[in-house]
Amino acid sequence: MCRDLRNEGRVSRYAKPLKYLPGAWELKPTTRGGLRGGARVYFFWLTDGRPVLAAAEYKAPGASPNDNLLDELLEIAEAVRKGVLTP
């Protein structure tokens, strides 16, 4: 998934925006049917179009994302936006 994101950028088949967190994205498998779960990689986009991978987790089928990881993603994105952190 990460290789596809690096090679394809915003048109990566695995890149999906998080509906409840504007500006936050995730890489998720494209498999359909059966139980949902598996690896999730959370990231955001720099203004130049590069993705910044900020967190990852394994979700059991039917489990919700880890809110602490999503909070960290937002904190990292804000620090980059303010120039406090340089990727």
N, C-alpha and C positions, 0 to 999 in steps of 0.2 A: 504494500500500500504506500509506504514512504517513497519507494523508488518511482512509482507511478505519479505521485504528487510532485516530486522533483522534476520528472521529465515532462509532465503534462500541465503543471500549474493549475490554474483555476478550472480547467476542463477535465481534471482527474476524475475518473469514474467513482473514486472512493471519497472524494471531498464533499461533505454535506454541511450546510450551515445549521447551527443550533437554533431552532425556532424561538426558544425562550431566552437566548443570550445574544443580542445583536453584536456582530463583529467576531463572534466565536464560531469556530468550525470544528468538525471532527472528521477523522478518517474512519470509515466503517466498512466492513465487508459487504459485498453486493449480493451475497447469497440470499435467496428467498425461500420461504416455506420452512416448516419445522420450527424448532425452538430458536429464539433470538438470544443473542449474547455474544461473547467473544471479545477480542481486542478492540479497544477504542483509543485513538490518538487524538488529543485536542490541540488545536493550533489557531493562530490568527495570521492575517496577511499584513506585511509591511506595505507602505505606500508605493514602493517600487515593484510590488507584485511577488516578492519572495515570501514563502510561508515560514513562520516560526513555530516549531513544535515545542509545546510548553508542558504537556502532561500526557500520561498514558495509564491505562488500567485494563484489567480484565473484568468484564461484567458477566456474571452468571445469567443464564436465560431468564428474562423477565425482570432483572434487577434495574434499579434506577442508577444514573451516573453518580459518582462520588462528588457531593457538593463542595467538599474541601478542595478537590482538584480543580473544579470549575472556578472557585473563588481565586485560587492561585493563578489560573490562566488570565483572569481579568486583571489581577494585580500586575502581572508581568506585562500585559498589553498596555496598561496605563503607564507603567514605568518607562517603557520604550517610547510611548507617545510623548511623554514629558521630557525625554532626553536623559533620564536618570540612569537608564540601562541601555547599553548599545549592543545589539545582536551581532 
